[in-house]
Amino acid sequence: MATFIVKTAQSFTINGEFIDKGLSVQVSSLFPSPFSEPEKIHKAFMRIHGLDLKSSGYLIQGYLSFEVL
């Protein structure tokens, strides 16, 4: 099982709140990319930062990047 750091790849705004580039969370996955399980990324950002990337449309690789730990 690999552990990934998923970061915001660019700055954007969610519901009037500015999100800076580089905000990150850690997720684990059995797949070679954490985007194979986007719900894990969504839950991690909700739990750690209180951000709903899923409903705002930012839960895609255009706005997020990842690296393997």
N, C-alpha and C positions, 0 to 999 in steps of 0.2 A: 504494500500500500504506500503510495507516494503522498507527500505533503507538499502543498502548493501555497505560495503567497499570491493572492489575487489583489491587484492594485487598480485604482482608477488611472486610466491612461491619459486623461485630459480633464480639465476643469469643466464643471457644468453646474446647473442649478436645479434643485428639486424642491418644488413647493416654496419657492422664494429663498431657500437655504443654499448658500454657495458651497459646493463640494470641490475641494482643491485636488489637483493632480497628486497621486501618490498615497492616498488614503487606502489602507490595506486591511485584509483579514487573512487568516490561515484556514485552509480546508484540506481534508484528506480524501483521496479517491483511488479506486482500483483501476481507473482508466488513465490513459496517458495525457489526458487534458481534463482540467476541472470543469470545462464547459460541456462535458458529456453528462454532468449532473448539475445543471444550473440551479436547481432547487437548493442545493447545499450552499452555493454562493449567496443566493437570496437570503436564506436563513442566517448565515453568518453576518452579513451586513445589517440585517434587522436586529440581531442579538447584540452585536458589538457597538454599532453606530446608530441604530434606530432609523436606518435609511431603507426605504422601499424602492429598490432599483427595478424590481419586476414590473410593477404597475406603471412606473414612469417611463419604461422603455429603455433604460440604461443597462440592462442585464445582457449585454452582447459584447463581443470582442472588440468592436469599434470604440467602446468606452472603457473597457477593462483589459488588462494584460495580466499575465501570470509568469511565475518562475518557480522552479522546483527547488525545494530545500534540500 
